[in-house]
């Protein structure tokens, strides 16, 4: 979101460096988590789906981003990206909450 409000090229370069470092550290962690959750028998499928999702995103995002930037400008493009990230974070926390509840139900002794 701050990227949408930047007016200095130096700040933009600093943001790009931070993004590159963050992505370089996060991508391997995300892939490892996908593989861990899939289990040993589905590791190949997990890796394929992980890269398929990344490739689809890398193919679609520039096209959609170009239309948004042409129609509403770069600040709107960056705010839109921040909104998508916010939705993804919300989905992640909802998923984690559901997984925790399912795990607690599995550990509870069966009544009967």
Rosetta blueprint (number, residue, H / E / L):
1 X L
2 X H
3 X H
4 X H
5 X H
6 X L
7 X L
8 X L
9 X H
10 X H
11 X H
12 X H
13 X H
14 X H
15 X H
16 X H
17 X H
18 X H
19 X H
20 X H
21 X H
22 X H
23 X H
24 X H
25 X H
26 X H
27 X H
28 X H
29 X H
30 X H
31 X H
32 X H
33 X H
34 X H
35 X H
36 X H
37 X H
38 X H
39 X L
40 X H
41 X H
42 X H
43 X H
44 X H
45 X H
46 X H
47 X H
48 X H
49 X H
50 X H
51 X H
52 X H
53 X H
54 X H
55 X H
56 X H
57 X H
58 X H
59 X H
60 X H
61 X H
62 X H
63 X H
64 X H
65 X H
66 X H
67 X H
68 X H
69 X H
70 X H
71 X H
72 X H
73 X L
74 X H
75 X H
76 X H
77 X H
78 X H
79 X H
80 X H
81 X H
82 X H
83 X H
84 X H
85 X H
86 X H
87 X H
88 X H
89 X H
90 X H
91 X H
92 X H
93 X H
94 X H
95 X H
96 X H
97 X H
98 X H
99 X H
100 X H
101 X H
102 X H
103 X H
104 X H
105 X H
106 X H
107 X H
108 X L
109 X L
110 X L
111 X L
112 X L
